[in-house]
Amino acid sequence: MSGESLNGPVPVPRLGRTPSRLRIHGTPVLCVMLGSMIPALLPLISQSPTLPPLGLLFLLSWRLLHREIWPLWIGAPLGAFDDLMSGNPLGTAIFLWSVIIIAIEFADERLFWRDYWHDWLIAVPACLTFLGGSFLIARMGGSAVPAFLLLPQLLWSALFYPLIVRITAGMDRWRMMA
């Protein structure tokens, strides 16, 4: 009769309990992977890429929200998954995401404090670095895409970042609940 009273089951208090390790460590990774999968799964047909790199935006929002959440090498496996989902040449996101994570780590050591606007000013150049680097790698592979097609993706990246941060904060609250 442990756990039951005359009025039914006794509620288990949530205070003092810790969430599972899978929930704590798996939620950010799954969030980034789903962000990489969304553009590939949406039934959109367009002549040029217009969707922002959602996987990168989720990676940036998790990294800028929690500095200690990931090691520096996390850009490589998550970038490999993004390369497979996006159709970029294998190694594009692996290299560029790793460079971006290292650059953010370097900037974090120099900044004493950061607020929301700093995070936005870090995320937009990071997206520009990724989109520009992807463009250059595609050019080396023989693509003849004009450079001005990067502007809609960069604009959408800058506009979507606040929404992605909001989603990430909600996922973080759920992740830490017991």
C-alpha positions as CSV (number, residue, x, y, z in Angstrom):
1,M,0.0,0.0,0.0
2,S,3.0,2.3,-0.4
3,G,2.3,5.2,-2.8
4,E,-1.5,5.0,-2.2
5,S,-3.7,6.6,0.4
6,L,-7.4,6.4,1.0
7,N,-8.0,9.1,-1.6
8,G,-6.0,7.5,-4.4
9,P,-2.4,7.6,-5.5
10,V,-0.1,9.9,-3.7
11,P,1.5,12.4,-6.1
12,V,5.3,12.3,-6.3
13,P,6.9,15.7,-5.7
14,R,8.9,17.1,-8.6
15,L,11.1,19.2,-6.5
16,G,14.5,17.7,-5.8
17,R,14.2,15.3,-8.8
18,T,16.6,15.5,-11.7
19,P,15.6,14.9,-15.3
20,S,17.1,11.9,-17.1
21,R,20.5,12.2,-18.7
22,L,19.0,11.3,-22.1
23,R,16.6,14.2,-21.8
24,I,19.3,16.6,-20.7
25,H,21.9,15.7,-23.4
26,G,19.6,14.4,-26.1
27,T,17.1,17.3,-26.4
28,P,19.6,19.8,-27.9
29,V,21.1,17.3,-30.3
30,L,17.6,16.2,-31.5
31,C,16.5,19.8,-31.8
32,V,19.4,20.6,-34.1
33,M,18.9,17.4,-36.1
34,L,15.2,18.2,-36.6
35,G,16.2,21.7,-37.6
36,S,18.4,20.2,-40.3
37,M,15.6,17.9,-41.4
38,I,12.8,20.4,-41.7
39,P,13.9,22.0,-45.0
40,A,14.4,18.5,-46.6
41,L,11.0,17.3,-45.3
42,L,8.8,20.3,-46.2
43,P,6.9,19.9,-49.5
44,L,8.3,23.1,-51.0
45,I,9.4,23.4,-54.5
46,S,11.5,26.5,-55.4
47,Q,14.0,27.4,-58.1
48,S,16.5,28.8,-55.5
49,P,17.1,28.2,-51.9
50,T,15.1,30.5,-49.7
51,L,14.8,28.7,-46.3
52,P,17.4,29.6,-43.7
53,P,19.8,27.0,-42.4
54,L,17.6,26.0,-39.5
55,G,20.0,23.4,-38.2
56,L,22.7,26.0,-37.8
57,L,20.2,28.4,-36.2
58,F,19.3,25.8,-33.6
59,L,23.0,25.0,-33.1
60,L,23.7,28.7,-32.5
61,S,20.8,29.3,-30.2
62,W,21.6,26.3,-28.0
63,R,25.3,27.3,-27.9
64,L,24.6,30.9,-27.2
65,L,22.0,30.0,-24.6
66,H,24.3,27.6,-22.7
67,R,28.0,27.9,-23.1
68,E,28.8,24.7,-21.4
69,I,26.3,22.5,-23.2
70,W,28.6,21.1,-25.9
71,P,32.2,20.3,-26.5
72,L,34.0,22.1,-29.4
73,W,33.9,19.0,-31.6
74,I,30.1,18.9,-31.7
75,G,30.1,20.9,-35.0
76,A,31.5,17.9,-36.9
77,P,28.9,15.2,-36.3
78,L,26.0,17.6,-36.4
79,G,27.4,19.2,-39.5
80,A,27.7,15.8,-41.1
81,F,24.1,15.1,-40.5
82,D,23.2,18.5,-41.9
83,D,25.3,17.8,-45.0
84,L,23.4,14.6,-45.5
85,M,20.0,16.3,-45.1
86,S,20.7,19.4,-47.1
87,G,22.5,17.9,-50.0
88,N,25.6,20.0,-49.6
89,P,28.9,18.4,-50.5
90,L,29.9,16.2,-47.6
91,G,32.3,18.2,-45.4
92,T,30.8,21.6,-46.0
93,A,28.8,21.9,-42.8
94,I,31.3,19.7,-41.0
95,F,34.0,22.3,-41.6
96,L,32.0,25.5,-41.4
97,W,30.0,24.6,-38.3
98,S,33.2,23.6,-36.5
99,V,34.8,26.9,-37.5
100,I,31.7,28.8,-36.3
101,I,31.7,26.9,-32.9
102,I,35.4,27.6,-32.4
103,A,34.9,31.3,-33.3
104,I,32.0,31.6,-30.8
105,E,34.2,30.0,-28.1
106,F,36.9,32.5,-28.9
107,A,34.5,35.4,-28.7
108,D,33.1,34.1,-25.4
109,E,36.5,34.2,-23.9
110,R,36.8,37.8,-24.9
111,L,33.4,39.1,-23.9
112,F,32.7,39.7,-20.2
113,W,28.9,39.8,-20.6
114,R,26.4,39.3,-23.4
115,D,22.8,40.1,-23.9
116,Y,20.2,39.2,-26.6
117,W,21.5,41.8,-29.1
118,H,25.0,40.5,-28.9
119,D,23.8,37.0,-29.5
120,W,21.9,38.3,-32.6
121,L,25.0,40.1,-33.8
122,I,27.0,36.8,-33.4
123,A,24.4,34.6,-35.1
124,V,23.9,36.7,-38.3
125,P,27.6,36.8,-39.2
126,A,27.8,33.1,-38.4
127,C,25.0,32.5,-40.9
128,L,26.7,34.7,-43.4
129,T,29.9,32.7,-42.9
130,F,28.1,29.4,-43.4
131,L,26.1,30.6,-46.4
132,G,29.1,32.3,-48.0
133,G,31.3,29.3,-47.3
134,S,28.8,26.9,-48.7
135,F,28.5,29.1,-51.8
136,L,32.3,29.1,-52.3
137,I,32.5,25.3,-51.9
138,A,29.7,24.8,-54.3
139,R,31.5,27.2,-56.8
140,M,34.6,25.1,-56.5
141,G,32.5,22.1,-57.3
142,G,31.3,23.6,-60.6
143,S,28.1,25.3,-59.6
144,A,27.1,28.4,-61.5
145,V,24.7,29.9,-58.9
146,P,24.8,33.7,-58.7
147,A,25.8,35.2,-55.3
148,F,22.7,37.4,-54.9
149,L,20.7,34.2,-54.2
150,L,22.3,34.2,-50.7
151,L,20.5,37.4,-49.7
152,P,17.0,35.8,-49.1
153,Q,18.5,33.1,-47.0
154,L,20.6,35.6,-45.0
155,L,17.5,37.8,-44.5
156,W,15.4,34.9,-43.4
157,S,18.1,33.7,-41.1
158,A,18.3,37.2,-39.4
159,L,14.5,37.3,-39.1
160,F,14.0,33.7,-37.9
161,Y,16.7,33.8,-35.2
162,P,14.4,35.4,-32.5
163,L,11.8,32.7,-33.2
164,I,14.4,30.0,-33.0
165,V,15.8,31.3,-29.7
166,R,12.2,31.4,-28.3
167,I,11.7,27.8,-29.4
168,T,15.0,26.8,-27.9
169,A,14.2,28.5,-24.6
170,G,11.0,26.5,-24.4
171,M,12.7,23.3,-25.2
172,D,15.3,24.1,-22.6
173,R,12.7,24.6,-19.9
174,W,11.1,21.3,-20.9
175,R,14.6,19.6,-20.9
176,M,15.3,20.7,-17.3
177,M,11.9,19.8,-15.9
178,A,11.9,16.7,-13.8
